[in-house]
């Protein structure tokens, strides 16, 4: 993340330039399977953000287990084959 920040700063990328770029770029055409993959990744990102928030506020073992189970599920070889 630090390297990404350094790159963004060196290239002069901020929310203003990114917003202008994506406004000009427009909506990407994608099939339903690709769209579902994108939404799945957003959902997982929100899940991990929620877990980080719980970790920061003093957590129980169940909070750590929840993240561990999800990481195990998505890292398992049988899941990747699906």
N, CA, C and O atoms as CSV, one atom per row, in Angstrom:
chain,resi,resn,atom,element,x,y,z
A,1,UNK,N,N,0.821,-1.177,0.000
A,1,UNK,CA,C,0.000,0.000,0.000
A,1,UNK,C,C,0.876,1.256,0.000
A,1,UNK,O,O,0.542,2.259,-0.631
A,2,UNK,N,N,1.981,1.185,0.705
A,2,UNK,CA,C,2.874,2.347,0.730
A,2,UNK,C,C,3.438,2.625,-0.672
A,2,UNK,O,O,3.517,3.774,-1.108
A,3,UNK,N,N,3.826,1.549,-1.363
A,3,UNK,CA,C,4.353,1.705,-2.721
A,3,UNK,C,C,3.291,2.298,-3.643
A,3,UNK,O,O,3.598,3.141,-4.486
A,4,UNK,N,N,2.055,1.863,-3.487
A,4,UNK,CA,C,0.968,2.400,-4.306
A,4,UNK,C,C,0.770,3.883,-4.017
A,4,UNK,O,O,0.533,4.674,-4.931
A,5,UNK,N,N,0.867,4.256,-2.745
A,5,UNK,CA,C,0.736,5.669,-2.379
A,5,UNK,C,C,1.857,6.501,-3.009
A,5,UNK,O,O,1.609,7.578,-3.551
A,6,UNK,N,N,3.077,5.999,-2.933
A,6,UNK,CA,C,4.215,6.716,-3.520
A,6,UNK,C,C,4.009,6.886,-5.024
A,6,UNK,O,O,4.240,7.967,-5.567
A,7,UNK,N,N,3.576,5.822,-5.694
A,7,UNK,CA,C,3.325,5.884,-7.134
A,7,UNK,C,C,2.234,6.905,-7.461
A,7,UNK,O,O,2.385,7.703,-8.386
A,8,UNK,N,N,1.142,6.879,-6.704
A,8,UNK,CA,C,0.041,7.816,-6.945
A,8,UNK,C,C,0.492,9.258,-6.746
A,8,UNK,O,O,0.131,10.141,-7.524
A,9,UNK,N,N,1.281,9.493,-5.706
A,9,UNK,CA,C,1.777,10.854,-5.466
A,9,UNK,C,C,2.738,11.291,-6.573
A,9,UNK,O,O,2.681,12.433,-7.030
A,10,UNK,N,N,3.618,10.388,-7.004
A,10,UNK,CA,C,4.559,10.719,-8.078
A,10,UNK,C,C,3.846,11.026,-9.394
A,10,UNK,O,O,4.286,11.886,-10.157
A,11,UNK,N,N,2.751,10.324,-9.654
A,11,UNK,CA,C,2.001,10.528,-10.897
A,11,UNK,C,C,0.974,11.663,-10.787
A,11,UNK,O,O,0.316,12.010,-11.767
A,12,UNK,N,N,0.846,12.229,-9.594
A,12,UNK,CA,C,-0.120,13.314,-9.404
A,12,UNK,C,C,-1.558,12.849,-9.404
A,12,UNK,O,O,-2.453,13.593,-9.805
A,13,UNK,N,N,-1.791,11.625,-8.959
A,13,UNK,CA,C,-3.145,11.070,-8.944
A,13,UNK,C,C,-3.779,11.348,-7.586
A,13,UNK,O,O,-3.210,11.036,-6.540
A,14,UNK,N,N,-4.965,11.939,-7.625
A,14,UNK,CA,C,-5.755,12.153,-6.420
A,14,UNK,C,C,-7.228,11.940,-6.775
A,14,UNK,O,O,-7.540,11.531,-7.893
A,15,UNK,N,N,-8.126,12.212,-5.844
A,15,UNK,CA,C,-9.536,11.972,-6.120
A,15,UNK,C,C,-10.044,12.832,-7.273
A,15,UNK,O,O,-10.886,12.392,-8.056
A,16,UNK,N,N,-9.540,14.040,-7.376
A,16,UNK,CA,C,-9.973,14.924,-8.460
A,16,UNK,C,C,-9.581,14.403,-9.828
A,16,UNK,O,O,-10.408,14.363,-10.740
A,17,UNK,N,N,-8.319,14.001,-9.980
A,17,UNK,CA,C,-7.870,13.496,-11.285
A,17,UNK,C,C,-8.504,12.152,-11.605
A,17,UNK,O,O,-8.823,11.871,-12.760
A,18,UNK,N,N,-8.685,11.322,-10.587
A,18,UNK,CA,C,-9.325,10.019,-10.816
A,18,UNK,C,C,-10.786,10.198,-11.228
A,18,UNK,O,O,-11.266,9.515,-12.133
A,19,UNK,N,N,-11.486,11.112,-10.569
A,19,UNK,CA,C,-12.886,11.366,-10.919
A,19,UNK,C,C,-13.001,11.869,-12.352
A,19,UNK,O,O,-13.875,11.432,-13.101
A,20,UNK,N,N,-12.121,12.784,-12.730
A,20,UNK,CA,C,-12.143,13.298,-14.103
A,20,UNK,C,C,-11.864,12.189,-15.109
A,20,UNK,O,O,-12.526,12.110,-16.143
A,21,UNK,N,N,-10.891,11.335,-14.816
A,21,UNK,CA,C,-10.550,10.240,-15.722
A,21,UNK,C,C,-11.728,9.290,-15.911
A,21,UNK,O,O,-12.095,8.964,-17.040
A,22,UNK,N,N,-12.323,8.842,-14.791
A,22,UNK,CA,C,-13.395,7.853,-14.898
A,22,UNK,C,C,-14.683,8.445,-15.448
A,22,UNK,O,O,-15.489,7.724,-16.036
A,23,UNK,N,N,-14.891,9.741,-15.267
A,23,UNK,CA,C,-16.049,10.389,-15.884
A,23,UNK,C,C,-15.901,10.370,-17.398
A,23,UNK,O,O,-16.858,10.093,-18.121
A,24,UNK,N,N,-14.696,10.667,-17.872
A,24,UNK,CA,C,-14.427,10.660,-19.309
A,24,UNK,C,C,-14.475,9.232,-19.863
A,24,UNK,O,O,-14.931,9.011,-20.986
A,25,UNK,N,N,-14.008,8.279,-19.078
A,25,UNK,CA,C,-13.930,6.883,-19.521
A,25,UNK,C,C,-15.318,6.266,-19.713
A,25,UNK,O,O,-15.520,5.480,-20.639
A,26,UNK,N,N,-16.264,6.610,-18.858
A,26,UNK,CA,C,-17.622,6.087,-18.971
A,26,UNK,C,C,-17.765,4.696,-18.380
A,26,UNK,O,O,-16.801,4.101,-17.896
A,27,UNK,N,N,-18.979,4.197,-18.431
A,27,UNK,CA,C,-19.269,2.882,-17.866
A,27,UNK,C,C,-18.756,1.777,-18.776
A,27,UNK,O,O,-18.936,1.823,-19.993
A,28,UNK,N,N,-18.130,0.808,-18.184
A,28,UNK,CA,C,-17.592,-0.324,-18.925
A,28,UNK,C,C,-18.701,-1.344,-19.200
A,28,UNK,O,O,-19.532,-1.621,-18.336
A,29,UNK,N,N,-18.700,-1.881,-20.386
A,29,UNK,CA,C,-19.651,-2.947,-20.729
A,29,UNK,C,C,-19.075,-4.273,-20.243
A,29,UNK,O,O,-17.930,-4.608,-20.547
A,30,UNK,N,N,-19.869,-5.022,-19.490
A,30,UNK,CA,C,-19.411,-6.320,-19.010
A,30,UNK,C,C,-20.589,-7.267,-18.903
A,30,UNK,O,O,-21.730,-6.847,-18.714
A,31,UNK,N,N,-20.291,-8.559,-19.028
A,31,UNK,CA,C,-21.365,-9.538,-18.899
A,31,UNK,C,C,-21.684,-9.757,-17.418
A,31,UNK,O,O,-20.970,-9.270,-16.541
A,32,UNK,N,N,-22.738,-10.478,-17.161
A,32,UNK,CA,C,-23.237,-10.657,-15.795
A,32,UNK,C,C,-22.227,-11.376,-14.901
A,32,UNK,O,O,-22.133,-11.081,-13.710
A,33,UNK,N,N,-21.477,-12.312,-15.467
A,33,UNK,CA,C,-20.489,-13.044,-14.671
A,33,UNK,C,C,-19.367,-12.115,-14.183
A,33,UNK,O,O,-18.949,-12.206,-13.029
A,34,UNK,N,N,-18.893,-11.249,-15.032
A,34,UNK,CA,C,-17.850,-10.289,-14.656
A,34,UNK,C,C,-18.400,-9.308,-13.622
A,34,UNK,O,O,-17.727,-8.987,-12.642
A,35,UNK,N,N,-19.611,-8.842,-13.843
A,35,UNK,CA,C,-20.227,-7.916,-12.886
A,35,UNK,C,C,-20.383,-8.572,-11.514
A,35,UNK,O,O,-20.128,-7.935,-10.492
A,36,UNK,N,N,-20.796,-9.826,-11.485
A,36,UNK,CA,C,-20.922,-10.541,-10.214
A,36,UNK,C,C,-19.575,-10.686,-9.512
A,36,UNK,O,O,-19.501,-10.587,-8.287
A,37,UNK,N,N,-18.516,-10.918,-10.272
A,37,UNK,CA,C,-17.182,-11.021,-9.694
A,37,UNK,C,C,-16.763,-9.699,-9.051
A,37,UNK,O,O,-16.213,-9.681,-7.950
A,38,UNK,N,N,-17.025,-8.605,-9.742
A,38,UNK,CA,C,-16.702,-7.285,-9.201
A,38,UNK,C,C,-17.472,-7.044,-7.904
A,38,UNK,O,O,-16.895,-6.612,-6.906
A,39,UNK,N,N,-18.761,-7.321,-7.922
A,39,UNK,CA,C,-19.578,-7.109,-6.731
A,39,UNK,C,C,-19.144,-8.027,-5.589
A,39,UNK,O,O,-19.183,-7.621,-4.428
A,40,UNK,N,N,-18.734,-9.252,-5.900
A,40,UNK,CA,C,-18.236,-10.172,-4.879
A,40,UNK,C,C,-16.992,-9.602,-4.205
A,40,UNK,O,O,-16.857,-9.670,-2.983
A,41,UNK,N,N,-16.086,-9.043,-4.999
A,41,UNK,CA,C,-14.857,-8.471,-4.441
A,41,UNK,C,C,-15.154,-7.239,-3.585
A,41,UNK,O,O,-14.508,-7.029,-2.559
A,42,UNK,N,N,-16.122,-6.428,-3.998
A,42,UNK,CA,C,-16.516,-5.274,-3.185
A,42,UNK,C,C,-17.089,-5.754,-1.858
A,42,UNK,O,O,-16.758,-5.214,-0.802
A,43,UNK,N,N,-17.948,-6.768,-1.910
A,43,UNK,CA,C,-18.538,-7.306,-0.693
A,43,UNK,C,C,-17.458,-7.850,0.246
A,43,UNK,O,O,-17.502,-7.602,1.451
A,44,UNK,N,N,-16.491,-8.589,-0.301
A,44,UNK,CA,C,-15.408,-9.116,0.536
A,44,UNK,C,C,-14.573,-7.986,1.127
A,44,UNK,O,O,-14.141,-8.068,2.276
A,45,UNK,N,N,-14.347,-6.940,0.352
A,45,UNK,CA,C,-13.609,-5.785,0.863
A,45,UNK,C,C,-14.342,-5.134,2.028
A,45,UNK,O,O,-13.722,-4.760,3.023
A,46,UNK,N,N,-15.657,-4.997,1.906
A,46,UNK,CA,C,-16.449,-4.444,3.011
A,46,UNK,C,C,-16.405,-5.356,4.229
A,46,UNK,O,O,-16.357,-4.882,5.365
A,47,UNK,N,N,-16.420,-6.653,3.995
A,47,UNK,CA,C,-16.323,-7.610,5.098
A,47,UNK,C,C,-14.996,-7.437,5.837
A,47,UNK,O,O,-14.966,-7.414,7.067
A,48,UNK,N,N,-13.913,-7.318,5.092
A,48,UNK,CA,C,-12.602,-7.154,5.726
A,48,UNK,C,C,-12.494,-5.803,6.426
A,48,UNK,O,O,-11.868,-5.709,7.481
A,49,UNK,N,N,-13.084,-4.771,5.867
A,49,UNK,CA,C,-13.099,-3.472,6.520
A,49,UNK,C,C,-13.850,-3.549,7.852
A,49,UNK,O,O,-13.418,-2.983,8.856
A,50,UNK,N,N,-14.969,-4.250,7.841
A,50,UNK,CA,C,-15.730,-4.452,9.067
A,50,UNK,C,C,-14.906,-5.207,10.108
A,50,UNK,O,O,-14.937,-4.871,11.292
A,51,UNK,N,N,-14.178,-6.217,9.671
A,51,UNK,CA,C,-13.340,-6.985,10.593
A,51,UNK,C,C,-12.241,-6.113,11.192
A,51,UNK,O,O,-11.965,-6.197,12.389
A,52,UNK,N,N,-11.616,-5.277,10.370
A,52,UNK,CA,C,-10.575,-4.373,10.886
A,52,UNK,C,C,-11.150,-3.420,11.923
A,52,UNK,O,O,-10.505,-3.126,12.929
A,53,UNK,N,N,-12.356,-2.940,11.678
A,53,UNK,CA,C,-13.008,-2.055,12.639
A,53,UNK,C,C,-13.243,-2.787,13.960
A,53,UNK,O,O,-13.047,-2.215,15.033
A,54,UNK,N,N,-13.662,-4.049,13.882
A,54,UNK,CA,C,-13.874,-4.846,15.095
A,54,UNK,C,C,-12.558,-5.099,15.827
A,54,UNK,O,O,-12.508,-5.043,17.056
A,55,UNK,N,N,-11.511,-5.372,15.086
A,55,UNK,CA,C,-10.206,-5.625,15.709
A,55,UNK,C,C,-9.727,-4.392,16.464
A,55,UNK,O,O,-9.144,-4.504,17.542
A,56,UNK,N,N,-9.972,-3.232,15.902
A,56,UNK,CA,C,-9.520,-1.989,16.516
A,56,UNK,C,C,-10.236,-1.725,17.838
A,56,UNK,O,O,-9.650,-1.150,18.755
A,57,UNK,N,N,-11.471,-2.131,17.941
A,57,UNK,CA,C,-12.274,-1.823,19.119
A,57,UNK,C,C,-12.227,-2.878,20.208
A,57,UNK,O,O,-13.126,-2.893,21.049
A,58,UNK,N,N,-11.251,-3.748,20.246
A,58,UNK,CA,C,-11.221,-4.805,21.253
A,58,UNK,C,C,-12.177,-5.905,20.832
A,58,UNK,O,O,-13.390,-5.699,20.796
A,59,UNK,N,N,-11.653,-7.037,20.522
A,59,UNK,CA,C,-12.475,-8.065,19.876
A,59,UNK,C,C,-12.545,-9.337,20.697
A,59,UNK,O,O,-11.808,-9.539,21.662
A,60,UNK,N,N,-13.448,-10.168,20.274
A,60,UNK,CA,C,-13.551,-11.509,20.838
A,60,UNK,C,C,-12.907,-12.488,19.854
A,60,UNK,O,O,-12.608,-12.133,18.714
A,61,UNK,N,N,-12.704,-13.701,20.307
A,61,UNK,CA,C,-12.100,-14.717,19.436
A,61,UNK,C,C,-12.974,-14.982,18.214
A,61,UNK,O,O,-12.457,-15.321,17.149
A,62,UNK,N,N,-14.280,-14.833,18.352
A,62,UNK,CA,C,-15.188,-15.077,17.225
A,62,UNK,C,C,-14.931,-14.105,16.078
A,62,UNK,O,O,-15.091,-14.470,14.913
A,63,UNK,N,N,-14.532,-12.865,16.395
A,63,UNK,CA,C,-14.253,-11.894,15.341
A,63,UNK,C,C,-13.063,-12.342,14.494
A,63,UNK,O,O,-13.084,-12.233,13.268
A,64,UNK,N,N,-12.022,-12.848,15.167
A,64,UNK,CA,C,-10.857,-13.343,14.432
A,64,UNK,C,C,-11.212,-14.606,13.645
A,64,UNK,O,O,-10.760,-14.782,12.514
A,65,UNK,N,N,-12.006,-15.467,14.232
A,65,UNK,CA,C,-12.385,-16.713,13.575
A,65,UNK,C,C,-13.184,-16.439,12.311
A,65,UNK,O,O,-13.015,-17.134,11.310
A,66,UNK,N,N,-14.042,-15.447,12.344
A,66,UNK,CA,C,-14.871,-15.113,11.177
A,66,UNK,C,C,-13.998,-14.760,9.978
A,66,UNK,O,O,-14.250,-15.230,8.868
A,67,UNK,N,N,-12.989,-13.948,10.191
A,67,UNK,CA,C,-12.086,-13.565,9.102
A,67,UNK,C,C,-11.254,-14.765,8.663
A,67,UNK,O,O,-11.016,-14.956,7.470
A,68,UNK,N,N,-10.813,-15.569,9.619
A,68,UNK,CA,C,-10.021,-16.750,9.299
A,68,UNK,C,C,-10.783,-17.749,8.452
A,68,UNK,O,O,-10.234,-18.307,7.503
A,69,UNK,N,N,-12.037,-17.977,8.787
A,69,UNK,CA,C,-12.858,-18.924,8.029
A,69,UNK,C,C,-13.057,-18.429,6.602
A,69,UNK,O,O,-12.958,-19.207,5.653
A,70,UNK,N,N,-13.334,-17.147,6.451
A,70,UNK,CA,C,-13.524,-16.600,5.108
A,70,UNK,C,C,-12.244,-16.684,4.292
A,70,UNK,O,O,-12.282,-17.039,3.114
A,71,UNK,N,N,-11.110,-16.361,4.910
A,71,UNK,CA,C,-9.825,-16.448,4.198
A,71,UNK,C,C,-9.532,-17.889,3.802
A,71,UNK,O,O,-9.055,-18.147,2.697
A,72,UNK,N,N,-9.812,-18.818,4.692
A,72,UNK,CA,C,-9.590,-20.239,4.388
A,72,UNK,C,C,-10.480,-20.668,3.218
A,72,UNK,O,O,-10.016,-21.354,2.307
A,73,UNK,N,N,-11.742,-20.270,3.239
A,73,UNK,CA,C,-12.676,-20.677,2.198
A,73,UNK,C,C,-12.219,-20.195,0.819
A,73,UNK,O,O,-12.207,-20.970,-0.138
A,74,UNK,N,N,-11.845,-18.925,0.719
A,74,UNK,CA,C,-11.475,-18.393,-0.578
A,74,UNK,C,C,-10.077,-18.777,-1.005
A,74,UNK,O,O,-9.721,-18.597,-2.170
A,75,UNK,N,N,-9.272,-19.305,-0.093
A,75,UNK,CA,C,-7.923,-19.746,-0.452
A,75,UNK,C,C,-7.852,-21.239,-0.740
A,75,UNK,O,O,-6.827,-21.725,-1.218
A,76,UNK,N,N,-8.916,-21.971,-0.460
A,76,UNK,CA,C,-8.875,-23.425,-0.620
A,76,UNK,C,C,-8.819,-23.788,-2.110
A,76,UNK,O,O,-9.473,-23.148,-2.934
A,77,UNK,N,N,-8.035,-24.819,-2.448
A,77,UNK,CA,C,-7.885,-25.230,-3.854
A,77,UNK,C,C,-9.203,-25.636,-4.503
A,77,UNK,O,O,-9.411,-25.378,-5.689
A,78,UNK,N,N,-10.091,-26.264,-3.746
A,78,UNK,CA,C,-11.357,-26.696,-4.341
A,78,UNK,C,C,-12.217,-25.487,-4.700
A,78,UNK,O,O,-12.960,-25.535,-5.680
A,79,UNK,N,N,-12.132,-24.424,-3.939
A,79,UNK,CA,C,-12.905,-23.207,-4.226
A,79,UNK,C,C,-12.414,-22.600,-5.541
A,79,UNK,O,O,-13.228,-22.175,-6.361
A,80,UNK,N,N,-11.111,-22.553,-5.751
A,80,UNK,CA,C,-10.570,-21.966,-6.972
A,80,UNK,C,C,-10.979,-22.753,-8.205
A,80,UNK,O,O,-11.074,-22.191,-9.296
A,81,UNK,N,N,-11.220,-24.037,-8.047
A,81,UNK,CA,C,-11.599,-24.860,-9.186
A,81,UNK,C,C,-13.033,-24.626,-9.610
A,81,UNK,O,O,-13.410,-24.984,-10.726
A,82,UNK,N,N,-13.847,-24.029,-8.740
A,82,UNK,CA,C,-15.261,-23.803,-9.069
A,82,UNK,C,C,-15.436,-22.776,-10.086
A,82,UNK,O,O,-16.566,-22.472,-10.469
